[in-house]
Amino acid sequence: MAHAILAFMKSVWTRDSGAGTEAHLARSPVASFPCVHKISLPTPWEGRCVEAYLIDSQPLTLIDAGVKTPESRAALSSALEALGHGVDEIERVVVSHYHRDHVGQVQSLRDAGVSLEVWAHENAVAMVENFSVERIEDLDGTAALFLEFGAPDDLLERVNAHRREHQQNEPVLCEPTRVDHALRDGDTIPFKDFELKVIHAPGHTAGHVLLHQPDSGVLFTGDHIMNGAVPNTENYYLDGLADPRDPLRRRPRFKGLLLYRQSLRTLLRQSFETVLPGYGEVIRAPNRAIHRALLFYDVRIQRIERSLRSVTALGQAVTAYELWRALFPNDDPLTEMRTKLLMVIGALDVLEDAGDCVTSRRPDGVLVHSHSLVR
């Protein structure tokens, strides 16, 4: 699933599962863009629903598609029926990003005979077309990353064994599907009477896109901006070769938290009236939501910066793993190490980019960090 850190108002993710053909449908939630309808698709996770959006125009287009479950399919079918459409009339699905709660249902629609095109960012194509839980989680790649940042090898083996056992017991919620049109930043998605502008917004994933309808001021944000949550960000090696420009010979990485914060600040320089998020209710104050997401991570980065400063003042350097264990001593490594340690590594990327963190390599190859203002 798309991992998400609850930030506030967890209750906004809960939906009424009562009877009625429109239990999962919010008709025209934005008056300035009445052809858009919000469809809440149930997921297996804690009663949460992912929001898909039907654009009732030509071509009939769905933005995101939920997971592959009978409940999600039933919710989609009933909402479309209430709007006067059949599932087989969907002509296009635009995918905000490759996670299974957004693309999971697409191939099952195709298998049922629905003739539709899939549009996704070029950086998401490989993940969509070759989807598997093992590929998405990349346990071996993450273990190599964590090992370089100080995690003990025996702990990594236990964490990976736990995750593999969990994967084996998970239902199949997504299948690979073909991408027909690869999107880039600045592209437009045409409709009969308007178009959507593509905004590449990396961070949560490398190929996350936002869709902007300038006339109405509507911005579809997937998991980039949510109502009630802030997304985790990815961090992984881009290839196996050391960067020859780096004195430490580190491998190039996708640094999601650094890119996520940059993307949010770019959005603040633009004007939007309404956000239609992938989770939670419609957001009527976009700038407030953007500032809230920035603040969520700023607080955590500042906490890590203070800890780094204190350790450096004692004449020591510290690994990312040691910072995580010091800051979150009650975390269960088997279930929380991936999320929390990636956040610490992301925070160190931000601090290094700002000139506040100095990274060096120990003789055993592990990266250690100190504060530049205390050294």
C-alpha positions as CSV (number, residue, x, y, z in Angstrom):
1,M,0.0,0.0,0.0
2,A,1.0,3.6,-0.1
3,H,2.5,4.2,3.3
4,A,1.2,7.3,5.0
5,I,2.0,9.0,8.3
6,L,-1.0,10.2,10.1
7,A,-0.6,13.8,10.9
8,F,-4.0,14.9,12.2
9,M,-7.7,14.1,12.0
10,K,-7.4,10.4,11.4
11,S,-11.2,10.2,11.4
12,V,-11.4,11.8,8.0
13,W,-10.2,8.6,6.4
14,T,-13.2,6.6,7.7
15,R,-16.2,6.2,5.4
16,D,-19.8,5.2,6.0
17,S,-20.2,1.7,4.5
18,G,-23.9,1.8,4.7
19,A,-26.3,0.8,1.9
20,G,-27.3,3.0,-1.0
21,T,-26.1,3.4,-4.5
22,E,-24.4,6.7,-3.7
23,A,-22.7,5.7,-0.4
24,H,-19.3,6.2,-2.0
25,L,-20.2,9.1,-4.3
26,A,-19.9,12.9,-3.9
27,R,-21.4,14.5,-6.9
28,S,-19.7,17.7,-8.2
29,P,-17.9,18.6,-5.0
30,V,-16.4,21.7,-6.7
31,A,-19.0,24.1,-8.1
32,S,-16.5,25.7,-10.5
33,F,-15.8,22.3,-12.0
34,P,-19.1,20.4,-12.0
35,C,-18.1,17.6,-14.3
36,V,-15.8,16.1,-11.6
37,H,-17.3,13.6,-9.1
38,K,-15.4,12.1,-6.1
39,I,-15.7,8.3,-5.7
40,S,-14.5,6.8,-2.4
41,L,-13.1,3.3,-3.0
42,P,-12.6,1.1,0.0
43,T,-9.3,-0.5,0.8
44,P,-8.4,-3.3,3.2
45,W,-6.5,-1.0,5.6
46,E,-8.2,0.2,8.7
47,G,-11.5,1.2,7.0
48,R,-9.8,3.8,4.8
49,C,-11.0,4.8,1.4
50,V,-8.8,6.1,-1.4
51,E,-10.4,8.9,-3.5
52,A,-10.8,8.4,-7.2
53,Y,-12.3,11.2,-9.4
54,L,-14.5,10.7,-12.5
55,I,-14.3,13.5,-15.0
56,D,-17.6,13.2,-16.8
57,S,-16.5,14.7,-20.1
58,Q,-15.1,13.3,-23.4
59,P,-13.2,11.1,-23.0
60,L,-14.7,9.7,-19.8
61,T,-11.7,9.7,-17.5
62,L,-11.0,8.3,-14.1
63,I,-8.2,9.7,-12.0
64,D,-6.8,6.8,-10.0
65,A,-8.6,3.5,-9.6
66,G,-8.3,2.0,-6.1
67,V,-7.2,-1.5,-5.2
68,K,-8.3,-4.8,-6.8
69,T,-11.0,-6.1,-4.4
70,P,-14.7,-6.9,-4.9
71,E,-15.6,-4.1,-2.5
72,S,-13.6,-1.5,-4.5
73,R,-15.1,-2.8,-7.8
74,A,-18.6,-2.6,-6.3
75,A,-18.1,0.9,-5.1
76,L,-16.9,2.1,-8.5
77,S,-19.7,0.3,-10.3
78,S,-22.4,1.7,-8.1
79,A,-21.1,5.3,-8.3
80,L,-20.8,5.2,-12.1
81,E,-24.3,3.7,-12.3
82,A,-25.6,6.6,-10.2
83,L,-24.0,9.0,-12.6
84,G,-25.6,7.3,-15.6
85,H,-22.5,5.3,-16.8
86,G,-21.3,1.8,-16.9
87,V,-17.8,0.7,-16.0
88,D,-17.3,-0.3,-19.6
89,E,-17.7,3.3,-20.7
90,I,-14.4,4.4,-19.0
91,E,-12.1,5.5,-21.7
92,R,-9.0,6.6,-19.8
93,V,-7.4,6.3,-16.4
94,V,-4.8,8.9,-15.4
95,V,-2.6,7.5,-12.6
96,S,-1.2,9.9,-10.0
97,H,1.5,7.4,-9.0
98,Y,2.2,3.7,-9.1
99,H,1.1,2.5,-5.7
100,R,-1.5,-0.2,-5.6
101,D,-4.2,1.8,-4.0
102,H,-4.2,4.1,-7.0
103,V,-3.5,1.7,-9.9
104,G,-4.6,-1.7,-8.5
105,Q,-8.0,-2.0,-10.2
106,V,-6.9,-1.0,-13.7
107,Q,-5.9,-4.4,-15.1
108,S,-9.0,-6.1,-13.7
109,L,-11.1,-3.6,-15.6
110,R,-9.2,-4.4,-18.7
111,D,-9.6,-8.1,-18.1
112,A,-13.3,-7.5,-17.8
113,G,-13.3,-6.1,-21.4
114,V,-13.1,-2.4,-20.6
115,S,-11.2,-0.7,-23.4
116,L,-9.2,2.1,-21.7
117,E,-6.0,3.9,-22.0
118,V,-3.6,4.4,-19.0
119,W,-1.7,7.6,-18.7
120,A,1.2,7.9,-16.1
121,H,4.4,9.8,-15.6
122,E,7.4,8.5,-17.5
123,N,9.1,7.7,-14.2
124,A,6.2,5.5,-13.1
125,V,5.9,3.5,-16.3
126,A,8.3,0.7,-15.4
127,M,6.7,0.3,-11.9
128,V,3.1,0.2,-13.3
129,E,3.9,-2.2,-16.1
130,N,6.0,-4.5,-14.0
131,F,4.2,-4.2,-10.7
132,S,4.8,-6.6,-7.8
133,V,4.9,-6.1,-4.1
134,E,8.5,-7.5,-4.0
135,R,9.6,-5.0,-6.7
136,I,8.0,-2.0,-5.0
137,E,9.4,-2.8,-1.5
138,D,12.9,-3.9,-2.9
139,L,13.9,-5.4,0.4
140,D,17.4,-6.2,-0.7
141,G,18.0,-2.7,-2.0
142,T,16.6,-1.1,1.1
143,A,18.7,-3.4,3.3
144,A,21.9,-2.3,1.4
145,L,20.9,1.3,2.0
146,F,20.3,0.8,5.7
147,L,23.5,-1.1,6.1
148,E,25.4,1.8,4.7
149,F,23.6,4.1,7.1
150,G,24.6,1.9,10.1
151,A,21.9,-0.7,10.7
152,P,23.2,-4.0,12.0
153,D,23.2,-6.8,9.5
154,D,21.5,-9.4,11.8
155,L,18.6,-6.9,12.4
156,L,18.2,-6.4,8.7
157,E,18.0,-10.1,8.1
158,R,15.2,-10.4,10.7
159,V,13.3,-7.4,9.3
160,N,13.5,-8.8,5.8
161,A,12.3,-12.2,6.9
162,H,9.4,-10.6,8.6
163,R,8.5,-8.5,5.6
164,R,8.7,-11.5,3.2
165,E,6.4,-13.5,5.5
166,H,4.0,-10.6,5.5
167,Q,4.1,-10.3,1.7
168,Q,3.3,-14.0,1.2
169,N,0.1,-13.6,3.3
170,E,-1.1,-10.4,1.6
171,P,-3.9,-10.6,-1.0
172,V,-3.2,-9.6,-4.6
173,L,-4.4,-6.0,-4.6
174,C,-2.7,-4.9,-7.9
175,E,-1.6,-6.4,-11.1
176,P,0.8,-5.1,-13.8
177,T,-0.9,-3.1,-16.6
178,R,0.2,-1.4,-19.8
179,V,0.8,2.3,-19.9
180,D,-0.3,3.8,-23.2
181,H,0.8,7.4,-22.7
182,A,3.9,8.6,-20.7
183,L,3.5,12.0,-19.2
184,R,6.1,14.7,-18.5
185,D,6.0,17.9,-16.5
186,G,4.1,20.6,-18.4
187,D,2.2,18.2,-20.6
188,T,-1.5,18.7,-21.0
189,I,-4.3,16.1,-20.9
190,P,-7.0,17.1,-23.4
191,F,-10.8,16.9,-23.0
192,K,-13.6,18.2,-25.2
193,D,-13.9,21.6,-23.5
194,F,-10.8,22.0,-21.3
195,E,-7.5,20.4,-20.4
196,L,-5.5,19.4,-17.4
197,K,-1.9,20.5,-16.9
198,V,0.6,18.0,-15.6
199,I,2.8,19.0,-12.7
200,H,5.6,16.5,-11.9
201,A,5.8,16.4,-8.1
202,P,8.4,13.8,-7.0
203,G,8.9,12.9,-3.4
204,H,6.3,10.3,-2.3
205,T,7.4,8.5,-5.5
206,A,9.7,9.5,-8.3
207,G,6.8,9.6,-10.8
208,H,4.1,11.3,-8.9
209,V,2.0,13.8,-10.8
210,L,-0.5,16.5,-9.9
211,L,-3.2,17.6,-12.4
212,H,-4.2,21.3,-12.6
213,Q,-7.3,22.7,-14.2
214,P,-6.5,26.4,-14.5
215,D,-10.0,27.7,-15.2
216,S,-11.5,26.4,-12.0
217,G,-8.3,26.5,-9.9
218,V,-8.7,22.7,-9.1
219,L,-5.6,20.7,-8.3
220,F,-5.7,16.9,-8.2
221,T,-3.0,15.8,-5.8
222,G,-3.0,12.0,-5.2
223,D,-0.9,11.4,-2.1
224,H,1.2,14.5,-2.5
225,I,-1.2,16.7,-0.5
226,M,-3.9,14.9,1.6
227,N,-6.5,15.9,4.0
228,G,-5.6,14.4,7.3
229,A,-2.2,12.9,6.5
230,V,1.3,13.6,5.2
231,P,3.0,11.0,2.9
232,N,6.1,9.2,3.5
233,T,8.9,9.8,0.9
234,E,11.0,7.3,-1.0
235,N,14.7,7.0,-0.7
236,Y,16.7,4.4,-2.7
237,Y,19.7,3.8,-4.8
238,L,19.4,4.7,-8.5
239,D,22.1,2.3,-9.6
240,G,25.0,0.3,-8.4
241,L,27.8,2.6,-9.4
242,A,29.5,5.0,-7.1
243,D,29.3,8.7,-8.1
244,P,32.8,9.7,-9.3
245,R,32.1,13.3,-8.3
246,D,31.4,12.3,-4.7
247,P,34.6,12.2,-2.5
248,L,32.9,9.5,-0.4
249,R,32.1,7.5,-3.5
250,R,28.4,7.2,-2.6
251,R,26.0,5.6,-5.0
252,P,23.4,8.1,-6.5
253,R,20.1,8.0,-4.7
254,F,16.6,9.2,-5.2
255,K,16.2,11.6,-2.2
256,G,12.5,11.8,-1.8
257,L,12.2,14.1,1.3
258,L,14.5,16.7,-0.3
259,L,12.4,16.7,-3.5
260,Y,9.1,16.6,-1.7
261,R,9.8,19.8,0.3
262,Q,11.1,21.5,-2.8
263,S,7.9,20.6,-4.7
264,L,5.7,21.9,-1.9
265,R,7.5,25.2,-1.9
266,T,7.1,25.4,-5.7
267,L,3.3,25.0,-5.3
268,L,3.2,27.8,-2.8
269,R,4.4,30.2,-5.6
270,Q,1.3,29.2,-7.6
271,S,-2.4,29.9,-7.0
272,F,-5.0,27.1,-6.5
273,E,-8.6,27.4,-5.3
274,T,-9.3,23.7,-4.4
275,V,-7.4,20.5,-3.8
276,L,-8.9,17.2,-4.6
277,P,-6.7,14.8,-2.7
278,G,-6.2,11.0,-2.9
279,Y,-7.2,10.7,0.8
280,G,-9.6,12.7,2.8
281,E,-12.2,15.4,2.1
282,V,-11.9,18.2,-0.5
283,I,-9.4,20.9,0.7
284,R,-10.7,24.4,0.4
285,A,-7.6,26.2,1.7
286,P,-4.7,24.7,-0.4
287,N,-1.9,26.9,1.0
288,R,-2.8,26.0,4.5
289,A,-2.6,22.3,3.7
290,I,0.8,22.8,1.9
291,H,2.2,24.7,4.9
292,R,0.9,22.0,7.2
293,A,2.8,19.3,5.2
294,L,6.0,21.4,5.3
295,L,5.6,22.0,9.1
296,F,5.1,18.3,9.7
297,Y,8.6,17.5,8.3
298,D,10.2,20.7,9.5
299,V,9.5,19.7,13.1
300,R,11.1,16.3,12.6
301,I,14.1,17.7,10.7
302,Q,14.6,20.3,13.4
303,R,14.5,17.5,16.1
304,I,17.1,15.5,14.1
305,E,19.3,18.7,13.6
306,R,19.3,19.4,17.4
307,S,20.3,15.8,18.2
308,L,23.1,16.0,15.6
309,R,24.3,19.2,17.1
310,S,24.3,17.7,20.6
311,V,26.3,14.6,19.5
312,T,28.8,16.7,17.6
313,A,29.3,19.0,20.6
314,L,30.5,15.9,22.5
315,G,33.1,15.3,19.8
316,Q,31.3,12.4,18.2
317,A,29.8,11.5,14.9
318,V,26.6,9.4,14.6
319,T,25.0,7.0,12.1
320,A,21.4,7.5,10.8
321,Y,20.5,4.2,12.6
322,E,21.9,5.5,15.9
323,L,19.9,8.7,15.5
324,W,16.7,6.7,14.8
325,R,17.1,4.5,17.9
326,A,17.9,7.5,20.1
327,L,15.0,9.6,18.8
328,F,12.4,6.7,18.6
329,P,13.5,4.2,21.3
330,N,10.1,2.6,21.5
331,D,9.8,1.8,17.8
332,D,9.5,-1.9,16.9
333,P,12.3,-2.5,14.3
334,L,10.3,-5.3,12.6
335,T,7.4,-3.0,11.7
336,E,8.6,0.6,11.9
337,M,12.3,0.5,10.9
338,R,11.6,1.0,7.2
339,T,9.4,4.1,7.6
340,K,11.3,5.8,10.4
341,L,14.8,5.2,9.3
342,L,14.0,6.4,5.8
343,M,12.7,9.6,7.4
344,V,15.9,10.1,9.3
345,I,18.0,9.5,6.2
346,G,15.8,11.9,4.3
347,A,16.2,14.5,7.1
348,L,20.0,14.1,6.9
349,D,19.8,14.6,3.1
350,V,18.0,17.9,3.8
351,L,20.5,19.0,6.4
352,E,23.5,18.1,4.2
353,D,21.9,20.0,1.3
354,A,21.5,23.1,3.5
355,G,25.2,22.8,4.7
356,D,24.3,21.8,8.3
357,C,25.4,18.2,8.1
358,V,28.9,16.8,7.2
359,T,29.0,13.2,6.2
360,S,32.1,11.0,6.3
361,R,32.8,7.3,6.0
362,R,34.2,5.0,8.7
363,P,36.8,2.3,7.8
364,D,34.0,-0.3,7.8
365,G,32.2,1.6,5.1
366,V,29.3,3.0,7.2
367,L,28.4,6.6,6.8
368,V,28.5,8.8,9.9
369,H,27.3,12.4,10.3
370,S,28.2,15.5,12.4
371,H,26.9,19.0,12.5
372,S,28.9,21.5,10.4
373,L,28.4,24.4,12.9
374,V,29.8,22.6,15.9
375,R,32.8,20.8,14.4
